[in-house]
Amino acid sequence: MKRPPPDPRYSTTADRFRGEIEKAEAAGVTRRRMTLQLTLSDVSQLRRDRSLPVKDISFKDGEMRYLGVKIVPGGVSESQLNYKGRE
């Protein structure tokens, strides 16, 4: 079975999740309560995205973050933003 085509509103993984993070934040969820569970392909795309400002992605203590949100690589067939309610 073929995967559906990517959503045309988002040109990159970074664009897609920037929008989702901002939407969750507007709903009252803090970034430290969010986790990006990404496919290995999406993690690779984020790492190689030359259009991303350096401040948007970080690597510290073996942990990758995008816009301050922790990234958990692999283990899913489709990338998603997870979070635990409001703070």
N, C-alpha and C positions, 0 to 999 in steps of 0.2 A: 504494500500500500504506500502510495506516495505521500510525502508531507505536503501540507497546504503551503501555498506561496507565502512569503513574508508579508506582513502588513505594510501596504504601500505608504502609510503615514510616516513610517520610521525608516530612515535610510541606513541606520546602523544600530547595533546593540546598545551603544552608548545613548543614542537619541531615545530609544524605546524606554530604557530604564530611568533615564533622567526624568522623563514625563511621569512614569509610575511613582518614582520617589517623591517628586513634587506633589503629586496628587494625594499620596498617603500622608505627607507632611501637612498639607492643607486640611486633611481630615483629623489632625491632631496627633499623629503618630510621630515620635521622635526618631531620628535616624539611627540612634544606637539601639532601638528596638527592632530595626529592620535587618533582614538578611537577604542577600541575592543568591539564590540557588541557581547556578548557571551551568549549562551544558559545557563540556570541554571546548567545543567549537566556539561558543560565545565568549568564554574566558580568553581564548586565543585571539579572537577578533578584538576584544578590548585591549589586550596587551599590545597589539600591532597597530592600533588606530592612531595614525600620526596627526589626526585633526584634534585629538583630545589635548586640552591644556594639561601641563604637567601637574598642576595643583589638583586636578580631578581624580587622579588615580595614584594610589600609594601602596607601598610594600613595606611592612614593618613586622619584625618578629615572626616571619614566615606566614604573614597574613596579608592578603590583597584586599584593598578597599576601593570602592568607586563612589565618589562624592561623600565619603565618610561612612558608607554602608559596607559591612563585611561581606565578602564574597566567599561562598562555599562552592568549590568547583566539582562538577561531575555528579553522578548519581541520579540524574533526572533526564528524561527524554525531551523535555521542554523547559526552558528557563523561566523562572518566576521570582517575583518579589514576595517574601514572607514577612509578616510582622505580627506582633502581639499587641492588640488593642491600643488604647490611649494611655498616656502616662499621667 
